[in-house]
Amino acid sequence: MRFTLELSNRDLKFFREALKKSRDAVRHAEESEIIEAIGDVLDEIKNEEPLPDFVSKRIPQLETMLSMLKDDEWSLPIDDRERMLAAFVYFGDPEDIVPDHIPVIGYLDDVIIIELVVKELHHTREAYDDFCKFRENYDNRFKTGHDGAVRRDRIDRKRQQLHLRMKRRLTRDRKAKKSTVLW
């Protein structure tokens, strides 16, 4: 069965407000504590039985977002960091709009938030995937005896290129009104 939601501007406003509250909370919290807590929440959720498929399908997206936050070489821009952390704060709150303990639908609002954030940050995700491929290929090519400073410079240069690409694509999408601005 396929279930589709169409969110109106009024609906989006509701989710924007929820994310704004989470983003404000992020600004007053330790990032490392949020990252650790969301890792624990993800582990807990993955062990729940039965976990609805619409939730389990989003776990890899959350794990990738978590990887982006933890990856020191990626240096995720601060605005994107705050957006992801805000989504995690919302996701980790068991008493959000629809309390998580309600069977089957408890994570529905969380999934909507995740989908909205993932959609808005898809250029960031694409760039991160490209960055990881570049880094892996580089490290596989130069396994031993390669100068660490040269590696750092090449990784930094690639990251800067990809960050610029993210900004260009986001700007292009917003001008063409292809994306819904959550923040």
Backbone torsions as a table, in degrees:
resi	resn	phi	psi	omega
1	MET	NA	138.3	178.0
2	ARG	-111.6	134.5	-178.9
3	PHE	-125.6	121.9	-176.3
4	THR	-117.3	136.6	175.5
5	LEU	-111.7	137.7	172.2
6	GLU	-113.1	119.0	-177.9
7	LEU	-97.2	125.1	177.0
8	SER	-80.2	172.6	176.3
9	ASN	-60.3	-35.8	177.8
10	ARG	-65.1	-41.3	176.6
11	ASP	-63.0	-45.8	179.7
12	LEU	-61.3	-36.3	177.9
13	LYS	-59.4	-41.5	178.9
14	PHE	-59.5	-46.9	179.5
15	PHE	-70.4	-34.7	175.7
16	ARG	-59.7	-42.9	179.3
17	GLU	-62.8	-42.2	178.3
18	ALA	-62.8	-42.6	178.9
19	LEU	-69.0	-34.7	177.8
20	LYS	-62.1	-42.8	177.7
21	LYS	-62.7	-41.5	178.2
22	SER	-65.9	-39.5	179.4
23	ARG	-65.8	-38.6	176.0
24	ASP	-62.8	-39.0	178.5
25	ALA	-65.0	-36.9	179.5
26	VAL	-61.3	-39.0	-177.0
27	ARG	-67.3	-17.7	-178.9
28	HIS	-111.2	13.6	-177.6
29	ALA	-123.9	161.3	175.5
30	GLU	-80.2	124.8	-179.3
31	GLU	-56.9	-42.5	-178.3
32	SER	-62.1	-34.8	178.2
33	GLU	-68.4	-39.3	178.2
34	ILE	-64.3	-46.0	-178.7
35	ILE	-62.2	-43.7	178.8
36	GLU	-64.9	-43.9	-178.7
37	ALA	-64.0	-41.7	-178.2
38	ILE	-70.0	-32.0	173.7
39	GLY	-60.7	-42.5	177.8
40	ASP	-65.1	-42.3	179.8
41	VAL	-63.3	-42.7	179.1
42	LEU	-62.8	-42.5	177.5
43	ASP	-61.3	-42.5	179.2
44	GLU	-62.0	-46.7	-177.4
45	ILE	-64.6	-41.8	-178.9
46	LYS	-63.4	-24.3	179.8
47	ASN	-91.5	-4.1	178.7
48	GLU	-71.9	142.1	177.8
49	GLU	-128.0	133.6	-15.9
50	PRO	-83.1	139.9	177.4
51	LEU	-91.9	123.5	-179.7
52	PRO	-57.5	141.9	-179.0
53	ASP	-58.8	-36.2	-178.6
54	PHE	-66.3	-17.8	174.4
55	VAL	-89.8	-48.7	-176.1
56	SER	-60.7	-30.8	178.3
57	LYS	-67.5	-20.8	-178.6
58	ARG	-94.2	-11.3	-179.3
59	ILE	-57.0	-46.2	178.1
60	PRO	-59.5	-35.3	177.0
61	GLN	-63.3	-43.3	178.7
62	LEU	-65.5	-39.6	179.8
63	GLU	-65.8	-36.9	176.7
64	THR	-67.0	-41.9	177.4
65	MET	-60.9	-41.2	178.5
66	LEU	-63.6	-41.3	177.4
67	SER	-61.2	-41.9	178.6
68	MET	-60.0	-40.5	-179.8
69	LEU	-67.8	-36.2	-175.4
70	LYS	-84.4	-18.6	-173.7
71	ASP	-77.5	102.7	-178.3
72	ASP	-63.9	-32.6	-179.8
73	GLU	-73.6	-23.4	179.5
74	TRP	-76.7	-35.3	178.9
75	SER	49.4	62.7	-179.3
76	LEU	-55.3	131.8	178.9
77	PRO	-55.9	147.3	-172.4
78	ILE	-57.6	-40.7	180.0
79	ASP	-63.3	-42.5	178.0
80	ASP	-67.2	-37.4	177.2
81	ARG	-59.5	-48.2	-178.7
82	GLU	-61.8	-39.1	179.6
83	ARG	-63.5	-46.7	-179.8
84	MET	-65.5	-43.3	179.1
85	LEU	-62.9	-38.5	178.1
86	ALA	-63.4	-42.1	177.7
87	ALA	-62.6	-39.3	179.2
88	PHE	-67.6	-39.8	178.2
89	VAL	-61.5	-44.2	178.3
90	TYR	-63.6	-48.2	-178.4
91	PHE	-61.0	-36.8	-177.4
92	GLY	-78.9	-9.7	-179.7
93	ASP	-82.9	110.6	-177.1
94	PRO	-70.4	-15.8	-178.4
95	GLU	-113.1	44.1	178.4
96	ASP	-79.2	-153.6	-174.1
97	ILE	-53.6	-50.3	175.4
98	VAL	-114.1	110.0	-177.4
99	PRO	-53.8	134.5	-173.0
100	ASP	-62.9	-23.8	-176.9
101	HIS	-75.6	-8.2	178.8
102	ILE	-73.3	119.7	-177.1
103	PRO	-54.5	141.2	176.4
104	VAL	69.2	-53.1	-173.8
105	ILE	-97.4	-2.3	-175.9
106	GLY	-58.1	-28.8	-179.1
107	TYR	-101.4	6.8	-176.3
108	LEU	-59.8	-47.2	179.2
109	ASP	-65.2	-35.4	178.5
110	ASP	-64.4	-41.3	179.4
111	VAL	-64.9	-39.1	177.5
112	ILE	-61.8	-45.8	178.3
113	ILE	-59.7	-46.9	-179.8
114	ILE	-58.9	-46.9	-179.3
115	GLU	-61.2	-41.7	179.2
116	LEU	-63.5	-44.4	-179.2
117	VAL	-68.7	-44.0	179.5
118	VAL	-61.5	-41.7	179.3
119	LYS	-63.4	-44.0	-179.3
120	GLU	-67.6	-32.8	-176.7
121	LEU	-101.4	23.1	-176.7
122	HIS	-64.3	-31.5	176.7
123	HIS	-67.1	-34.8	177.2
124	THR	-65.6	-43.7	179.2
125	ARG	-62.9	-44.9	178.7
126	GLU	-60.8	-43.0	-179.8
127	ALA	-65.4	-40.1	178.9
128	TYR	-64.5	-42.5	177.1
129	ASP	-59.0	-44.0	178.4
130	ASP	-64.4	-38.8	178.6
131	PHE	-62.6	-46.4	-179.7
132	CYS	-62.5	-40.7	177.5
133	LYS	-63.6	-45.0	179.2
134	PHE	-59.5	-48.3	-177.7
135	ARG	-62.7	-43.4	179.7
136	GLU	-64.1	-44.6	177.9
137	ASN	-62.3	-42.4	179.3
138	TYR	-61.4	-49.3	-178.5
139	ASP	-64.7	-34.6	177.4
140	ASN	-69.9	-34.6	179.5
141	ARG	-70.8	-37.5	-174.7
142	PHE	-119.7	64.8	-174.6
143	LYS	-66.0	-41.7	-175.8
144	THR	-132.6	152.3	172.8
145	GLY	69.4	14.2	-179.6
146	HIS	-95.8	140.9	-178.6
147	ASP	-63.2	123.6	-179.3
148	GLY	-62.8	-33.2	179.7
149	ALA	-67.8	-38.9	178.0
150	VAL	-64.7	-43.5	178.1
151	ARG	-59.3	-48.6	-179.4
152	ARG	-58.8	-42.9	-179.8
153	ASP	-64.4	-42.7	-179.7
154	ARG	-68.2	-40.3	177.4
155	ILE	-64.4	-44.5	178.9
156	ASP	-60.7	-43.7	-179.3
157	ARG	-62.7	-44.1	179.2
158	LYS	-64.2	-42.8	178.4
159	ARG	-60.5	-44.2	179.8
160	GLN	-62.1	-41.9	177.6
161	GLN	-60.9	-44.3	-178.6
162	LEU	-69.3	-36.1	176.2
163	HIS	-64.0	-41.1	177.0
164	LEU	-64.1	-40.7	177.9
165	ARG	-61.1	-41.5	178.3
166	MET	-58.4	-46.9	-178.5
167	LYS	-63.7	-44.0	179.5
168	ARG	-60.1	-46.0	-177.6
169	ARG	-67.4	-39.5	178.0
170	LEU	-64.5	-43.7	178.2
171	THR	-61.3	-44.6	179.0
172	ARG	-60.2	-45.8	-179.7
173	ASP	-63.1	-41.0	-178.7
174	ARG	-68.2	-38.3	176.9
175	LYS	-64.9	-37.1	179.3
176	ALA	-84.8	0.4	-178.6
177	LYS	56.1	39.1	177.3
178	LYS	-88.2	-13.4	-178.3
179	SER	-123.7	151.3	175.9
180	THR	-93.6	123.6	-178.2
181	VAL	-83.6	119.9	-179.8
182	LEU	-88.7	-28.2	-168.2
183	TRP	-104.4	NA	NA
